[in-house]
Amino acid sequence: MDLLYHFRRMARNNLWSNDRLYRAVLQLKPGEFEAERTSFFPSIKETLNHILAVDHLYLDFLEEGGVGAAAHDDFVPFDEPQALLAAQVAADRRLIAFCDHLSADDLHRSVVTDRREDGKIPERIGDLLAHLFIHDIHHRGQVHAMLSGTSVKPPQLDEFFLDYDLKLRKEEVERLGL
């Protein structure tokens, strides 16, 4: 397995993990989505919006869209989980398409990242992807923990890569076209 294959699998895992997490979030009772909780961001709603806002920022960097920090700064948070899910799926699909069109050489290529007052910093695409996947996993873990304090059981998020676990994700993988 090479790094390019790994990133393509990680992009698909991102879609799958977000789908599984949102399926749980969509089952929350009224008030639980926005309820204040103990975490880095004080609610499931704010954490999921943060994940999407950062996805927009990094997708702009990776795609060299030219929006820069405004991709994050101008992000309008979603109030409803269903609309947030739809926007997250669109971002996840963009990330898959981006990774699918990369070559191994692209992973070493630098793109400019807009770090506001710190300036325009060139970063390698492979490093940006690694950071983005870690960021998303980190914050999904926080949502997972916050779900423990709700009426909804947190879903398993570690059944994606192994053939052994295929029986546990088969329907989802087929539904998502993965």
C-alpha positions in Angstrom: 0.0 0.0 0.0 1.3 3.4 -0.9 0.5 6.8 0.7 -1.7 7.9 -2.2 -3.9 4.8 -1.8 -4.0 5.4 2.0 -5.2 9.0 1.5 -7.9 7.8 -0.9 -9.0 5.3 1.7 -8.9 7.9 4.4 -11.1 10.2 2.3 -13.7 7.4 2.0 -13.4 6.6 5.7 -14.2 10.3 6.3 -17.4 10.0 4.4 -18.3 6.8 6.1 -17.5 7.9 9.6 -19.4 11.2 9.2 -22.4 9.3 7.8 -22.4 6.9 10.7 -22.0 9.7 13.2 -24.7 11.9 11.6 -27.1 8.9 11.6 -26.8 8.9 15.3 -27.1 12.7 15.6 -30.3 12.7 13.5 -31.9 10.5 16.2 -31.3 13.0 19.0 -34.3 14.3 21.0 -35.2 18.0 20.6 -32.7 20.2 22.3 -29.9 17.6 22.5 -28.1 18.7 19.3 -27.5 22.2 20.6 -27.4 21.4 24.4 -24.3 22.7 26.2 -21.8 19.9 27.0 -18.3 19.5 28.2 -15.9 19.4 25.3 -13.5 21.7 23.3 -16.6 23.2 21.6 -19.6 23.3 23.9 -22.1 21.4 21.9 -22.5 18.7 19.3 -23.9 21.3 16.9 -20.8 23.6 17.3 -18.4 20.7 17.0 -19.9 19.4 13.8 -20.1 22.9 12.3 -16.4 23.4 13.2 -15.5 20.2 11.4 -17.3 21.4 8.2 -15.8 24.9 8.4 -12.3 23.5 8.6 -13.1 21.1 5.8 -14.1 24.1 3.6 -10.9 25.9 4.5 -8.6 22.9 3.7 -10.5 22.0 0.6 -9.9 25.6 -0.6 -6.2 25.3 0.2 -5.9 21.9 -1.5 -8.0 22.8 -4.6 -6.2 26.2 -4.8 -9.5 27.9 -4.8 -8.2 31.3 -3.8 -10.8 32.0 -1.1 -8.2 31.6 1.6 -9.1 32.2 5.3 -12.5 33.5 4.2 -13.5 29.9 3.5 -13.5 29.5 7.3 -14.2 33.0 8.4 -17.3 33.4 6.3 -18.7 30.0 7.1 -22.3 30.3 8.2 -23.1 27.6 10.8 -26.0 25.3 10.4 -28.8 25.1 13.0 -30.3 21.9 11.8 -28.5 18.6 11.7 -30.1 17.4 8.4 -28.9 20.5 6.5 -25.4 20.2 8.2 -25.3 16.5 7.1 -26.0 17.4 3.5 -23.3 20.1 3.5 -20.8 17.6 5.1 -21.6 15.0 2.5 -20.9 17.5 -0.3 -17.5 18.4 1.4 -16.7 14.7 1.9 -17.4 13.9 -1.8 -15.2 16.9 -2.8 -12.4 15.5 -0.7 -12.8 12.0 -2.3 -12.7 13.5 -5.8 -9.7 15.6 -4.9 -7.8 12.5 -3.6 -8.9 10.4 -6.5 -7.3 12.9 -9.0 -4.0 13.2 -7.2 -0.8 11.6 -8.4 2.0 10.4 -6.1 4.0 13.4 -7.1 1.2 15.8 -6.1 1.6 14.7 -2.5 5.0 16.5 -2.4 3.7 19.6 -4.3 3.2 22.7 -2.2 0.0 24.9 -2.2 -0.4 28.2 -0.5 -2.3 28.3 2.8 -3.7 31.6 4.0 -2.8 31.9 7.7 -4.2 35.4 8.1 -1.8 37.6 10.1 0.9 34.9 9.9 0.9 35.2 6.1 0.7 32.9 3.1 2.5 29.6 4.1 3.3 27.0 1.5 2.4 23.5 2.7 2.8 20.1 1.0 -0.5 18.5 -0.1 0.3 15.2 1.7 0.9 17.1 4.9 -2.3 19.0 4.6 -4.3 15.8 3.9 -2.7 14.1 6.9 -3.6 17.1 9.1 -7.1 17.3 7.8 -7.8 13.6 8.5 -6.4 13.9 12.0 -8.4 17.0 12.7 -11.7 15.4 11.6 -11.0 12.2 13.6 -10.2 14.2 16.7 -13.4 16.3 16.6 -15.6 13.3 15.6 -14.2 11.6 18.7 -15.4 14.6 20.8 -18.9 14.3 19.2 -18.8 10.6 19.9 -18.1 11.3 23.6 -20.8 13.9 23.8 -23.3 11.5 22.4 -22.7 9.3 25.5 -24.6 12.0 27.5 -27.6 11.9 25.2 -30.5 9.6 24.5 -28.6 8.1 21.5 -25.9 5.4 21.7 -22.6 6.5 20.1 -21.9 4.5 16.9 -18.8 2.4 16.2 -16.4 4.4 14.1 -13.6 1.9 13.7 -15.1 -0.7 11.4 -14.0 0.6 8.0 -10.6 -0.7 6.9 -10.6 -4.4 7.8 -12.2 -7.1 5.7 -13.2 -8.8 9.0 -15.5 -5.8 9.7 -17.1 -5.7 6.2 -20.2 -7.4 7.5 -20.7 -4.6 10.0 -20.6 -1.8 7.3 -21.7 -3.6 4.1 -25.1 -1.8 3.8 -23.5 1.6 4.5 -20.6 1.1 2.1 -23.0 0.1 -0.7 -25.4 3.0 0.1 -22.6 5.5 0.0 -21.1 3.9 -3.2 -17.8 3.1 -1.5 
